[in-house]
């Protein structure tokens, strides 16, 4: 069976277009994934810090802060710290659940794995180690793993 040179070139163009789409997806999603994870970590730590003073220092902590800030009532210290702890705990919970609900980590992993598979497929095609028919089948198999990545139009030269 004679291999179709035009078909090989077309499939290579499609692979490159798909890899470009994957790279755009990764560039867009990775920073958001990291940002949500960092917000969650920092917010959780802040919640612990806001509750550490009263938990460890007790009444003497509250009275010291009351005198230092010239407050009329030490209960204001407790209430403000509890309010801050509640707010940052809420931010942590929202950010971790947003990250999980959108399943960004597994999408990034799948996109990066598919990109590597497509790179290998392109190399096999370039060096004629695989028929166009078999390569097209592998291409279809690989891209079905990333339905969440929008396909860019194929660039015809």
N, C-alpha and C positions, 0 to 999 in steps of 0.2 A: 504494500500500500504506500503510495507516494504521499508525503506529508504536504499539506497546503501551506505554502509560505505566507500567503496573505492571511490565512486563518491564524497562523502562529503569531504574526505581527498584531493582528486584531486582539487576540487573547492577551498578549503582553500589554497592549494599551489598556485593556479593561482591568487587568491586574493592577497596573500602575494607578489608574483612576480610583479603584477601590482602596488601594493602600493610601492614597492621598486623602480619601474620605475618612479612613480609620485614623490617620494621623491628626486630622482636624478635630475629630471626635475626642481623641485622647488629650490634645492640647486644651480643649474646652472643658472637659470633665475632670481631669486630674486636679487642677487647682481648686475647683469647687469641693471635691472630695476631701482634699487636704484641709481646706478652710473649715469645713463642717467638723472634721475630726479635731482640729486644733481648738475650735470654739468649745466643743464639748469637753475636752481635757481641761482647758483653762477655766471654764465655768465650774466644773466639778471641783477643781482645786480651790477656787475662790469661795465656793459654798462651804467647803471644809474649813477654810481660813476664817470665814465670818463666824462660824460656830465654835472654833477652837478656843477663843478667848473666854467666852462665858462658860464653856464646858470645863476648861482646865482651871480658870481663875475664879470662877464662881462670883459670889457677892463682892469680894474684894476687887476683882477685875472691874466690875460694873461701877463700883464707887470710885475707883481710880480714874476711869474714863470720865465719869460724871464730873469730878473735881477738875480734871485737865481741860475739859471743854466748857466748864462753868455752866453745867446744866442744873436745872432745879430738881430733877427727879432721875434717879438711877434706872427707873423702868424704861425711860426713853432709850437708854443704851441698848437694853435687851430687845426692845421692839424694833429699833432701827437695824440692828445686826440680824435679827430674825427675818425682817423684810428683805434685806439685801441677800441673805442666804436663800430665801425662797425664790427671789427673782433670778439669781444666777443658776439655781437648780433647775428652774423652769427653762432657761435658755439652754442648759446642758441637755435636758430631756428632749427638747424640740430638735436641737441640732443632730443628736445621735439618731433620733427616729426618722428625721428627714433623710439622713444618709442611708439608713437601712431600708426605708421604704422605696427609695429610688434605686437601690441595689447597685450603687455606683462602683463599689470595689469589684464585684464579680463582672460587671460590664467592662470595666477597664482591663481586667485580666483576660477576658474572652477576646476583646478587641486586639490586645497586644499579641496574644497567641495566634490569632487569625492573621495578623500582619506578618508574623514570622513564617507561618505556613505559606502565605502568598509570596513572600520573598523567596522561599525555597522553590516554590512552583515556577516562579519566573526564571530562576537560575536553570532549572531543569529544561524549561522551554528554550531558553537562549542557547543552551549547549546541545539541543536536540536529543536529550536523554529520555524524552517522553513524547508520545504522539499527541497531536492537538486534541484528538477525540478524548483520550484519557485525561489530559490536562484540563479540558473543559469540565469533565465530570468531577475532578478534584476541586476545581474552582467553585462549582456549584455547592459541593459538600462543605467547603470551608466557609463560604459566605452565609450559609444558612445558620451559622453559629452566632452571627451578629446582626439580627434583624433590626436592632435599635440604632444602627449606624446608617445615616442617610447617604444614599449613593450619589456621588457627583456625576454629572454627565461625562461621557467618554469624549476625550479631546481628539478629534480627527485632524490630522495635519494636512 
